[in-house]
């Protein structure tokens, strides 16, 4: 599970209409390797594509491989929606037997997909620009928000963080959507918190964004909290968690309350995955 702010700093976003999830057999339109362990999967799922809101996710059932049955579906952020074609994209990193089995699925095959699921992003009505900060696969959680922002003529700036340049996700998406991409990597030192802070302080000097969004890194989440307090702008975080159902039944993705193991926090799958973050830092 990705590190996350404690439950005491998270607020569930205001209730709004969410589409009813559906279980849809989706045809694999394409399945391409982006780097040694990262894959881009395009699925023809017209019902899910038509209704999915920015920041929602799907549960993807993994096919049987060589007689091995993967019992539980895998949660995957919806990276892009291509509504004219009825397709969604997910990008994933091979980390265990489930995603390894998924990587062997072939074009033309079918995967069972359940979605759209969860509570997505909420753009403030007064926002004229967005700052999105992501690390690795976490970047996939907010590209649908960039899509919505582009449709509403809201400018987006996206920090795309990764270990090396070949693992940076989202550059071509930002180009397609007219967003400004700031790729940063460990290999050249540009991904350090201090370097990203300097870059964003210069980028938004005198004109802070109307919303900050972050996903995929504890240190970048802490930086986003600092920037949110400094600029006095709202912050939303998209969380990642292991989950069995994605529908709120199993309660396996409840956010813990520090020091109180008997108190269940909000569920990442149902109350999130997007939450508002309250900063504990004083504004400067």
Backbone bond lengths (Angstrom), bond angles and torsions (degrees), N, CA, C in turn:
res aa  C-N    CA-C-N  psi(-1)  N-CA   C-N-CA  omega(-1)  CA-C   N-CA-C  phi
1 X - - - 1.460 - - 1.526 109.42 -
2 X 1.312 116.94 135.66 1.454 120.97 177.23 1.518 110.33 -68.11
3 X 1.331 116.79 139.80 1.458 120.85 177.17 1.514 109.91 -58.82
4 X 1.317 116.33 146.20 1.462 120.37 -174.25 1.519 110.28 -144.19
5 X 1.343 117.04 160.49 1.463 118.80 173.88 1.522 109.99 -62.64
6 X 1.339 118.16 151.43 1.463 119.88 178.02 1.521 111.35 -63.53
7 X 1.326 115.21 155.20 1.463 120.46 -176.92 1.523 112.15 -56.78
8 X 1.334 116.88 -30.61 1.461 120.02 -178.10 1.527 112.91 -66.73
9 X 1.355 117.64 -16.26 1.464 120.60 179.39 1.520 112.73 -101.67
10 X 1.337 117.34 2.44 1.456 121.12 -176.18 1.518 110.88 -108.35
11 X 1.317 115.52 137.47 1.462 122.30 173.64 1.521 108.88 -117.75
12 X 1.325 116.44 135.21 1.461 120.65 173.63 1.526 107.88 -70.01
13 X 1.301 116.68 132.86 1.459 120.95 -178.40 1.526 110.55 -66.50
14 X 1.327 117.55 156.47 1.464 120.46 -178.59 1.526 111.91 -55.29
15 X 1.323 114.65 145.55 1.468 119.99 -179.34 1.521 110.13 -65.18
16 X 1.317 115.63 139.08 1.452 121.49 172.54 1.520 108.01 -149.02
17 X 1.305 115.14 166.32 1.462 118.83 -178.74 1.517 110.26 -61.46
18 X 1.326 115.40 131.83 1.455 120.55 174.25 1.518 108.37 -119.95
19 X 1.332 117.32 140.85 1.470 119.02 179.56 1.517 111.36 -65.32
20 X 1.314 115.93 147.44 1.451 120.35 175.38 1.520 109.53 -69.11
21 X 1.329 117.56 130.48 1.469 118.74 178.79 1.522 111.21 -70.18
22 X 1.308 114.85 152.65 1.451 121.34 177.09 1.515 109.06 -132.07
23 X 1.312 116.64 157.77 1.464 122.32 176.51 1.523 106.66 -105.06
24 X 1.320 116.46 114.81 1.458 120.81 -168.50 1.526 110.97 -127.29
25 X 1.358 117.80 124.56 1.463 118.92 172.28 1.527 108.64 -72.77
26 X 1.315 117.02 115.93 1.460 121.82 -172.40 1.525 110.66 -108.87
27 X 1.319 115.86 132.07 1.459 121.36 177.91 1.530 109.12 -79.42
28 X 1.310 116.57 136.62 1.463 121.51 177.13 1.523 108.51 -78.16
29 X 1.330 115.90 108.74 1.462 121.63 -179.46 1.522 110.23 -77.83
30 X 1.323 116.77 -44.51 1.463 121.18 175.95 1.520 108.84 -154.27
31 X 1.326 115.26 156.83 1.457 121.27 -178.19 1.522 106.57 -150.71
32 X 1.325 116.77 103.17 1.453 120.96 -170.61 1.520 111.21 -124.21
33 X 1.316 116.18 144.45 1.452 122.81 174.96 1.525 108.81 -83.97
34 X 1.349 117.23 123.97 1.455 121.65 178.59 1.519 112.56 -93.05
35 X 1.317 116.50 -30.33 1.458 123.34 176.56 1.527 105.46 -155.31
36 X 1.327 119.59 177.53 1.469 118.89 -173.91 1.526 115.50 -49.99
37 X 1.325 118.40 -33.47 1.473 119.46 -176.58 1.520 113.54 -124.05
38 X 1.314 118.83 5.36 1.470 121.86 -176.37 1.528 109.83 -113.81
39 X 1.343 116.34 131.21 1.451 122.11 -177.17 1.536 110.32 -124.80
40 X 1.312 115.02 148.57 1.470 123.28 174.59 1.519 108.14 -113.39
41 X 1.334 115.16 122.11 1.456 122.56 -175.50 1.524 109.37 -117.80
42 X 1.330 116.57 123.43 1.465 122.22 177.41 1.521 108.36 -108.95
43 X 1.329 115.84 124.96 1.453 122.29 -174.87 1.520 110.45 -121.75
44 X 1.328 116.08 133.96 1.463 120.51 175.12 1.523 107.78 -85.38
45 X 1.321 115.49 101.26 1.468 122.96 -177.71 1.520 107.66 -137.12
46 X 1.325 118.47 74.75 1.474 121.27 -169.40 1.521 114.84 -61.37
47 X 1.326 118.33 -35.18 1.470 119.68 -179.44 1.525 110.69 -68.09
48 X 1.322 117.08 -44.08 1.459 120.84 178.70 1.521 110.38 -67.89
49 X 1.320 116.56 -43.44 1.461 120.77 -179.18 1.521 111.64 -59.23
50 X 1.316 116.99 -40.96 1.466 121.25 -175.02 1.514 112.70 -65.93
51 X 1.338 117.46 -29.95 1.463 119.42 -172.09 1.524 114.45 -110.91
52 X 1.327 118.54 -11.49 1.464 121.01 -172.59 1.526 111.89 -63.14
53 X 1.319 115.91 131.44 1.459 122.66 177.26 1.526 109.91 -95.83
54 X 1.316 115.81 156.30 1.468 121.00 -177.65 1.526 110.66 -58.54
55 X 1.325 116.42 127.36 1.455 121.63 178.44 1.512 114.98 95.50
56 X 1.341 117.93 -5.19 1.461 119.57 178.40 1.532 110.31 -79.73
57 X 1.341 116.03 171.97 1.452 121.19 -176.99 1.516 110.40 -137.71
58 X 1.325 116.05 175.42 1.457 122.25 175.95 1.520 109.41 -128.20
59 X 1.316 116.39 159.05 1.459 122.93 169.24 1.524 106.83 -104.23
60 X 1.312 115.92 123.10 1.453 121.94 -172.59 1.519 109.46 -112.42
61 X 1.338 116.59 117.95 1.462 121.19 178.99 1.522 109.79 -77.43
62 X 1.318 115.90 128.87 1.461 121.72 -174.77 1.529 109.43 -87.56
63 X 1.330 117.98 133.81 1.470 119.73 -178.39 1.525 112.26 -71.01
64 X 1.330 115.34 155.40 1.461 121.17 174.50 1.518 109.35 -67.62
65 X 1.328 116.58 135.82 1.461 121.68 179.72 1.522 108.67 -128.97
66 X 1.324 115.95 123.71 1.472 122.45 176.59 1.528 111.52 51.10
67 X 1.336 115.44 41.33 1.456 120.15 177.87 1.506 114.96 80.77
68 X 1.337 117.34 -2.59 1.460 120.57 -179.86 1.515 109.44 -92.07
69 X 1.343 117.07 123.77 1.453 122.34 -178.84 1.526 108.90 -99.93
70 X 1.320 116.17 125.06 1.468 122.02 174.94 1.521 106.93 -94.21
71 X 1.319 116.90 110.96 1.453 120.89 -168.64 1.522 113.52 -69.68
72 X 1.328 117.77 -42.95 1.461 120.07 -171.65 1.520 111.49 -102.89
73 X 1.340 117.28 142.77 1.463 119.71 174.27 1.525 110.94 -69.65
74 X 1.307 116.22 165.50 1.457 122.24 -178.33 1.521 110.23 -112.95
75 X 1.354 117.71 130.98 1.467 119.48 176.27 1.522 110.34 -73.08
76 X 1.308 116.88 134.67 1.460 122.67 -179.67 1.526 109.33 -137.65
77 X 1.334 116.46 129.22 1.461 120.14 174.91 1.527 109.54 -65.61
78 X 1.319 116.10 143.79 1.465 120.37 172.37 1.521 106.77 -79.67
79 X 1.318 116.14 110.29 1.464 121.24 -176.13 1.526 111.93 -78.15
80 X 1.322 117.29 -43.19 1.465 121.78 178.71 1.523 109.25 -143.66
81 X 1.327 115.96 155.08 1.463 123.37 174.07 1.526 107.32 -123.55
82 X 1.327 116.64 124.66 1.466 121.87 176.08 1.523 106.76 -113.96
83 X 1.320 115.22 85.83 1.459 119.73 -168.00 1.522 112.58 -68.97
84 X 1.325 118.44 -32.83 1.465 119.72 178.66 1.521 110.87 -62.18
85 X 1.321 116.45 -37.47 1.471 120.92 -179.26 1.523 112.62 -90.09
86 X 1.355 116.98 -15.79 1.461 120.37 -176.48 1.514 113.27 77.38
87 X 1.351 116.32 26.16 1.459 120.48 -175.47 1.525 111.68 -112.60
88 X 1.329 115.44 148.35 1.458 121.81 167.61 1.522 108.65 -118.69
89 X 1.339 115.56 154.94 1.455 121.66 174.31 1.524 109.16 -115.04
90 X 1.313 115.47 140.65 1.471 121.02 166.46 1.529 107.34 -128.03
91 X 1.316 116.03 146.26 1.459 121.79 175.59 1.523 106.83 -122.40
92 X 1.309 116.52 131.98 1.461 118.90 -175.97 1.523 110.61 -139.19
93 X 1.322 113.72 159.21 1.461 122.97 179.41 1.525 108.42 -109.47
94 X 1.312 117.91 129.79 1.464 121.46 178.80 1.525 108.42 -73.64
95 X 1.339 115.56 115.22 1.463 120.96 -175.55 1.522 113.62 -127.40
96 X 1.322 118.33 -18.08 1.457 121.02 -176.82 1.516 110.10 -158.64
97 X 1.338 116.96 -170.38 1.468 120.37 -176.07 1.533 113.90 -62.44
98 X 1.339 117.10 -32.72 1.459 119.09 -179.57 1.516 112.66 -67.60
99 X 1.322 116.69 -51.46 1.464 119.64 -179.80 1.526 111.16 -71.72
100 X 1.344 117.41 -27.56 1.465 119.23 174.36 1.526 110.18 -64.91
101 X 1.339 116.86 -42.73 1.464 120.22 177.15 1.529 110.66 -64.36
102 X 1.334 116.08 -39.92 1.463 119.49 179.10 1.527 110.99 -61.91
103 X 1.326 117.05 -37.50 1.458 120.43 -177.81 1.527 112.41 -63.28
104 X 1.331 117.47 -16.14 1.455 121.68 -179.21 1.529 112.93 -92.03
105 X 1.346 117.00 -3.69 1.465 120.16 177.75 1.527 109.73 -66.46
106 X 1.309 116.79 143.09 1.459 121.77 -173.15 1.526 111.99 -111.30
107 X 1.330 115.21 152.51 1.463 121.60 175.85 1.531 109.81 -56.22
108 X 1.334 114.54 140.10 1.460 120.21 -178.11 1.511 113.42 92.43
109 X 1.334 117.25 -17.67 1.452 120.64 176.03 1.519 111.52 -77.31
110 X 1.317 116.12 -179.15 1.462 121.81 -177.12 1.518 110.19 -127.37
111 X 1.328 115.53 137.29 1.459 122.05 174.81 1.526 108.22 -123.58
112 X 1.321 116.43 141.60 1.454 120.65 177.15 1.526 108.93 -83.70
113 X 1.340 116.31 124.20 1.457 122.19 -176.03 1.521 108.94 -123.96
114 X 1.334 116.40 132.50 1.462 121.89 176.39 1.519 108.97 -113.76
115 X 1.314 116.49 129.11 1.459 119.90 -179.88 1.522 111.71 166.73
116 X 1.305 118.30 -175.34 1.466 125.49 -3.51 1.524 111.12 -76.77
117 X 1.326 116.37 150.30 1.450 121.79 -172.91 1.525 110.91 -125.61
118 X 1.329 114.84 154.80 1.456 121.23 172.29 1.511 114.70 86.37
119 X 1.325 113.66 178.22 1.467 123.74 179.78 1.525 107.37 -105.88
120 X 1.326 116.23 125.31 1.454 121.07 -174.59 1.518 113.55 -94.41
121 X 1.326 115.01 -162.16 1.458 122.06 -176.76 1.526 111.59 -75.83
122 X 1.325 114.29 158.79 1.464 121.62 179.37 1.530 107.60 -132.34
123 X 1.339 117.68 105.56 1.457 121.49 -179.45 1.525 109.16 -80.56
124 X 1.337 118.93 123.55 1.470 120.51 176.46 1.531 110.19 -58.37
125 X 1.322 114.98 142.42 1.455 119.54 -177.34 1.513 114.03 -61.98
126 X 1.334 117.23 -22.59 1.465 120.77 -177.93 1.535 112.97 -93.42
127 X 1.319 117.70 -3.16 1.468 120.57 -174.95 1.522 110.92 -70.22
128 X 1.331 115.86 130.52 1.462 121.41 173.60 1.520 111.60 -111.68
129 X 1.328 117.06 -8.62 1.458 120.77 175.97 1.521 109.47 -152.54
130 X 1.343 115.62 153.68 1.453 122.51 -179.42 1.526 109.55 -125.29
131 X 1.340 115.75 146.08 1.450 122.06 170.07 1.523 107.58 -116.81
132 X 1.323 116.54 123.16 1.452 122.45 -179.00 1.524 108.44 -119.06
133 X 1.341 116.89 128.17 1.458 122.20 -176.31 1.521 107.48 -124.21
134 X 1.340 116.48 119.90 1.453 119.39 -177.44 1.506 112.62 -140.09
135 X 1.308 115.13 155.94 1.467 122.61 -179.93 1.520 108.31 -128.43
136 X 1.335 117.39 126.88 1.452 121.43 175.10 1.513 112.73 57.94
137 X 1.337 115.88 -135.17 1.462 121.91 -179.12 1.524 111.19 -63.75
138 X 1.339 118.12 -21.69 1.460 120.63 177.81 1.518 113.17 -58.00
139 X 1.330 116.85 -24.88 1.470 120.53 178.14 1.528 110.71 -60.15
140 X 1.335 116.34 -30.91 1.467 120.33 -176.85 1.521 112.64 -65.07
141 X 1.317 117.58 -19.25 1.465 119.72 -176.99 1.519 112.36 -72.11
142 X 1.351 118.38 -22.59 1.463 118.04 -172.23 1.528 115.13 -117.62
143 X 1.338 119.68 3.83 1.453 118.43 -179.29 1.527 111.63 -69.20
144 X 1.328 118.35 -27.48 1.468 119.78 174.02 1.530 111.15 -66.58
145 X 1.337 117.04 -29.34 1.462 120.27 174.90 1.522 110.21 -68.31
146 X 1.330 117.08 -38.31 1.460 120.58 175.30 1.534 109.90 -62.14
147 X 1.329 116.73 -38.08 1.472 120.32 175.63 1.530 110.77 -58.65
148 X 1.332 116.72 -49.15 1.469 120.30 -178.97 1.519 111.24 -64.36
149 X 1.338 116.57 -40.13 1.459 120.26 179.61 1.523 110.73 -63.34
150 X 1.334 116.75 -41.71 1.460 120.14 178.80 1.524 110.60 -61.43
151 X 1.326 116.87 -39.42 1.456 120.42 178.89 1.511 113.62 -67.94
152 X 1.343 116.18 -23.18 1.466 120.89 -179.91 1.528 112.10 -103.06
153 X 1.326 117.46 12.96 1.476 123.41 -179.99 1.525 111.74 57.76
154 X 1.338 116.57 37.32 1.462 122.77 174.65 1.517 108.12 -103.10
155 X 1.315 116.86 126.75 1.466 121.38 -177.28 1.520 110.61 -71.90
156 X 1.336 116.46 141.15 1.465 121.70 178.74 1.522 110.24 -125.13
157 X 1.333 115.48 136.99 1.454 122.62 171.82 1.515 107.20 -121.85
158 X 1.350 117.24 124.69 1.454 121.02 -173.92 1.520 110.77 -120.42
159 X 1.336 116.44 121.36 1.463 122.14 171.25 1.525 106.82 -85.47
160 X 1.331 116.63 120.18 1.459 123.05 -176.32 1.531 107.97 -113.21
161 X 1.327 116.34 102.52 1.461 121.53 -172.30 1.524 111.47 -103.69
162 X 1.339 115.68 141.05 1.462 121.21 177.70 1.524 108.92 -159.64
163 X 1.342 115.39 169.86 1.467 119.25 179.27 1.527 111.38 -67.91
164 X 1.335 115.91 -44.02 1.459 120.62 -178.59 1.525 109.71 -135.86
165 X 1.316 116.43 163.87 1.450 121.02 -176.20 1.507 114.02 -60.09
166 X 1.342 117.97 -34.82 1.464 120.13 -177.92 1.525 112.03 -73.23
167 X 1.334 117.70 -10.59 1.471 120.81 179.22 1.527 112.76 -102.59
168 X 1.314 118.00 3.63 1.465 121.00 178.78 1.535 109.02 -71.90
169 X 1.312 115.44 128.37 1.472 122.21 -179.00 1.523 108.98 -105.60
170 X 1.327 116.64 140.14 1.460 120.53 167.44 1.511 116.96 104.06
171 X 1.338 118.93 -3.50 1.465 118.79 -178.27 1.524 111.89 -63.07
172 X 1.323 117.15 -46.67 1.462 119.78 -179.18 1.525 111.17 -66.87
173 X 1.338 117.39 -33.91 1.468 120.58 177.70 1.522 110.68 -64.51
174 X 1.323 116.62 -44.16 1.459 120.06 178.32 1.529 110.54 -62.28
175 X 1.324 117.30 -40.27 1.459 120.56 177.47 1.529 110.61 -60.39
176 X 1.324 116.75 -44.78 1.461 121.03 -179.45 1.528 112.05 -64.16
177 X 1.337 116.58 -34.26 1.462 121.19 -173.05 1.529 112.92 -97.54
178 X 1.320 117.41 1.16 1.460 120.11 178.66 1.507 114.26 74.07
179 X 1.333 117.46 22.42 1.471 121.72 178.53 1.520 109.44 -94.08
180 X 1.323 116.54 153.49 1.452 121.18 176.46 1.520 109.24 -86.11
181 X 1.323 116.81 121.77 1.457 121.58 179.08 1.523 109.76 -100.50
182 X 1.345 115.70 135.47 1.463 121.64 174.86 1.525 106.75 -121.48
183 X 1.339 118.29 88.12 1.463 119.69 178.19 1.522 110.82 -73.41
184 X 1.325 117.12 134.63 1.467 122.18 178.55 1.526 107.74 -134.80
185 X 1.327 116.22 143.49 1.465 119.94 -175.65 1.514 111.59 -136.12
186 X 1.340 114.09 156.62 1.458 120.60 174.52 1.530 110.49 -68.48
187 X 1.333 115.90 -34.33 1.460 119.99 -172.35 1.525 112.88 -64.37
188 X 1.342 117.56 -29.13 1.465 118.70 178.44 1.530 112.85 -109.88
189 X 1.348 116.76 4.42 1.458 120.87 176.81 1.509 115.03 83.24
190 X 1.337 117.83 -2.91 1.474 120.07 -175.97 1.520 113.18 -75.44
191 X 1.362 117.79 -11.66 1.460 120.46 -177.46 1.528 113.16 -91.48
192 X 1.316 118.80 -1.09 1.462 119.45 178.77 1.523 109.81 -63.69
193 X 1.316 115.64 152.46 1.471 119.79 -179.07 1.524 110.30 -57.46
194 X 1.320 116.82 -41.73 1.464 120.41 -177.90 1.536 110.32 -64.23
195 X 1.343 116.76 -42.31 1.464 120.09 -179.32 1.524 111.41 -67.54
196 X 1.331 117.24 -42.64 1.469 120.11 179.17 1.527 110.44 -65.56
197 X 1.333 116.67 -39.30 1.473 120.60 177.87 1.526 109.99 -59.88
198 X 1.331 117.18 -47.27 1.469 120.16 179.74 1.523 111.37 -61.30
199 X 1.322 115.98 -42.51 1.468 120.09 -179.24 1.524 111.20 -62.32
200 X 1.325 116.96 -45.54 1.463 120.34 -176.17 1.525 111.60 -75.20
201 X 1.319 117.07 -32.65 1.465 119.75 175.98 1.526 109.92 -61.39
202 X 1.317 116.64 -41.04 1.458 119.99 176.69 1.509 112.50 -71.65
203 X 1.325 116.13 -39.49 1.467 120.71 -177.52 1.519 111.85 -63.59
204 X 1.333 117.23 -37.28 1.462 120.95 -174.74 1.525 112.06 -112.64
205 X 1.309 117.56 24.97 1.469 120.75 178.81 1.522 110.81 -59.14
206 X 1.340 115.38 118.61 1.455 120.45 176.83 1.514 115.37 79.23
207 X 1.321 118.72 -5.58 1.471 121.09 -178.13 1.531 109.46 -147.55
208 X 1.316 117.50 74.20 1.465 120.11 -177.27 1.526 111.41 -64.99
209 X 1.334 116.64 156.27 1.469 119.80 178.00 1.517 111.24 -70.01
210 X 1.323 116.15 165.31 1.455 120.48 178.25 1.512 113.42 -85.57
211 X 1.336 117.19 -14.09 1.467 122.31 179.06 1.519 108.26 -158.34
212 X 1.346 115.81 139.70 1.458 122.19 172.18 1.520 107.82 -111.90
213 X 1.328 115.97 136.95 1.461 122.78 178.07 1.524 107.58 -126.73
214 X 1.335 117.34 140.81 1.465 120.19 -178.52 1.524 109.78 -143.26
215 X 1.346 115.41 148.70 1.467 120.79 175.35 1.523 109.98 -162.23
216 X 1.324 116.45 144.00 1.445 121.20 166.94 1.509 117.44 101.40
217 X 1.336 118.96 -3.72 1.465 119.74 -176.32 1.516 110.50 -156.20
218 X 1.327 116.76 129.74 1.456 120.43 177.79 1.523 111.11 -65.65
219 X 1.338 116.93 -44.12 1.471 118.84 -177.48 1.518 111.93 -67.48
220 X 1.331 117.40 -34.60 1.463 119.72 176.77 1.524 110.93 -73.62
221 X 1.332 117.28 -30.96 1.467 119.64 174.26 1.527 110.33 -64.27
222 X 1.327 116.56 -42.19 1.469 119.51 177.83 1.524 111.28 -64.33
223 X 1.337 117.35 -38.52 1.459 120.46 175.25 1.523 110.32 -63.61
224 X 1.331 117.13 -43.30 1.463 120.20 179.03 1.525 111.30 -61.06
225 X 1.328 117.24 -36.61 1.463 120.57 177.09 1.521 110.64 -65.30
226 X 1.334 116.81 -40.42 1.463 120.13 176.46 1.532 111.34 -62.16
227 X 1.326 116.30 -45.82 1.461 120.27 -179.74 1.527 111.29 -64.76
228 X 1.324 116.21 -39.39 1.466 120.47 178.78 1.529 110.80 -59.87
229 X 1.345 116.63 -43.24 1.466 120.38 178.80 1.523 111.17 -70.07
230 X 1.316 116.01 -41.48 1.464 120.74 -178.13 1.529 111.59 -62.66
231 X 1.317 115.42 -42.77 1.463 120.51 -175.76 1.527 112.86 -94.73
232 X 1.351 115.99 -9.67 1.466 120.83 -177.78 1.529 111.70 58.14
233 X 1.322 115.21 51.51 1.466 121.60 177.12 1.524 108.75 -126.84
234 X 1.327 118.56 153.68 1.463 120.71 -177.50 1.524 112.19 -69.82
235 X 1.337 114.14 152.57 1.459 122.40 179.91 1.522 109.00 -127.76
236 X 1.319 115.77 134.68 1.462 121.92 173.80 1.517 108.83 -125.37
237 X 1.338 116.36 139.75 1.456 122.30 -179.84 1.519 109.03 -120.62
238 X 1.315 116.42 137.81 1.459 121.85 172.84 1.521 107.49 -101.71
239 X 1.327 116.70 122.42 1.458 122.08 -174.69 1.526 110.80 -99.34
240 X 1.325 114.27 151.86 1.455 122.00 174.60 1.519 108.19 -114.54
241 X 1.322 116.95 141.96 1.465 119.94 179.77 1.515 109.71 -156.20
242 X 1.334 116.05 151.87 1.457 120.37 169.04 1.524 107.81 -68.80
243 X 1.316 116.86 138.68 1.476 120.05 178.26 1.519 108.77 -152.61
244 X 1.328 115.29 152.72 1.462 120.34 -177.25 1.518 112.72 -98.65
245 X 1.341 117.29 -33.09 1.460 118.58 -172.99 1.524 113.36 -118.60
246 X 1.346 118.00 -35.88 1.457 121.20 -177.17 1.506 114.27 78.15
247 X 1.334 117.22 2.03 1.468 121.83 -173.81 1.518 113.49 -116.76
248 X 1.327 117.88 -1.53 1.457 120.62 179.48 1.504 114.55 91.53
249 X 1.335 118.63 8.17 1.456 121.37 -178.56 1.522 112.98 -84.07
250 X 1.338 116.39 -41.29 1.469 118.62 -169.80 1.526 113.15 -86.98
251 X 1.332 118.56 -19.21 1.470 123.90 -179.53 1.531 112.10 59.46
252 X 1.331 116.92 23.77 1.446 120.14 179.96 1.513 113.90 -78.46
253 X 1.342 117.27 -11.88 1.468 120.14 -176.96 1.527 111.90 -112.35
254 X 1.338 117.08 23.45 1.461 120.04 178.54 1.528 110.32 -65.23
255 X 1.326 116.46 137.20 1.461 121.77 179.34 1.530 108.08 -79.07
256 X 1.333 118.72 125.97 1.464 120.13 -176.35 1.524 112.33 -74.49
257 X 1.312 115.17 150.62 1.451 121.77 169.59 1.518 108.09 -93.42
258 X 1.308 117.21 123.34 1.459 121.82 -177.15 1.532 110.47 -58.19
259 X 1.336 115.62 126.04 1.454 120.50 176.67 1.511 114.93 80.74
260 X 1.336 118.63 2.41 1.468 121.04 -179.53 1.525 108.32 -138.36
261 X 1.324 116.09 84.97 1.464 121.29 -175.85 1.524 113.10 -71.28
262 X 1.355 117.64 -10.16 1.466 120.32 -179.37 1.526 112.27 -96.21
263 X 1.325 116.65 -1.49 1.463 119.98 -178.54 1.522 109.40 -107.78
264 X 1.320 115.94 120.41 1.461 120.41 -178.72 1.519 110.13 -88.56
265 X 1.317 115.29 130.76 1.451 120.89 177.27 1.517 111.51 -88.19
266 X 1.325 117.11 -173.65 1.464 120.59 179.44 1.526 111.26 -63.84
267 X 1.322 115.78 156.45 1.453 121.96 -179.53 1.522 110.02 -90.25
268 X 1.332 116.52 131.11 1.459 120.27 179.17 1.520 110.45 -61.84
269 X 1.335 117.85 -38.40 1.463 120.64 -174.26 1.520 113.10 -73.56
270 X 1.318 118.28 -34.61 1.461 121.09 -173.18 1.519 112.54 -106.21
271 X 1.331 117.61 -47.65 1.472 121.00 178.83 1.525 110.75 -79.03
272 X 1.317 117.26 -22.85 1.453 124.02 176.45 1.516 108.84 -118.62
273 X 1.332 118.80 -150.76 1.461 125.42 14.83 1.526 115.20 -78.43
274 X 1.351 116.91 -6.91 1.467 119.33 -178.38 1.523 109.06 -96.33
275 X 1.346 115.56 129.64 1.453 122.21 177.85 1.527 109.18 -129.59
276 X 1.327 115.02 153.05 1.468 120.02 169.21 1.526 108.01 -81.26
277 X 1.323 116.50 143.35 1.469 122.05 -178.97 1.519 109.31 -112.07
278 X 1.344 115.48 128.91 1.453 121.12 174.21 1.516 108.81 -93.97
279 X 1.299 117.10 125.19 1.463 121.48 -178.41 1.523 110.46 -79.96
280 X 1.347 115.81 144.04 1.471 121.21 174.51 1.514 111.45 -99.81
281 X 1.338 116.85 1.33 1.456 120.68 -176.63 1.517 111.04 -93.15
282 X 1.288 115.36 143.70 1.465 119.38 176.75 1.519 109.72 -74.16
283 X 1.313 116.65 143.08 1.456 120.90 177.72 1.522 109.49 -68.37
284 X 1.350 115.66 144.29 1.459 120.03 178.67 1.509 110.00 -124.88
